[in-house]
Amino acid sequence: MSRYYISLHNKGRTDGGAVIGYDKPLRTFFLQGFFDEESDIDEPEIWLGTCLEEFPTLEFIVEEARTRDYEIGGLKHVDVIAMLAEAGHKHEPTIWERLGLIF
């Protein structure tokens, strides 16, 4: 799993420690944003890419974030290339898929 720190913007708020990446076992891109720094609960306000093959391309997850009024900033070109290379590899089904526990 890759993780790259980005800034995530939503309705005038910014999370400078948001994360985007690629999850090999789930074969999906993911995005997490934490906006409430005062909360004791370490739970993201937005968390996309939690299901098997939910966002198979970087473009899909960026567009989904935009439909929810989130804009991604600070994503480096080298990080985009690394994520696309990671996602471009053929990944075998996990043991959980082979056992029929993940659909």
Secondary structure, DSSP 8 states (H G I E B T S, - for coil): ---EEEEEEETTEEEEEEEEEEETTTTEEEEEE---TT-S----SEEE--STTS--SHHHHHHHHHHTT-EEE---HHHHHHHHHHHTS-----HHHHTTS--
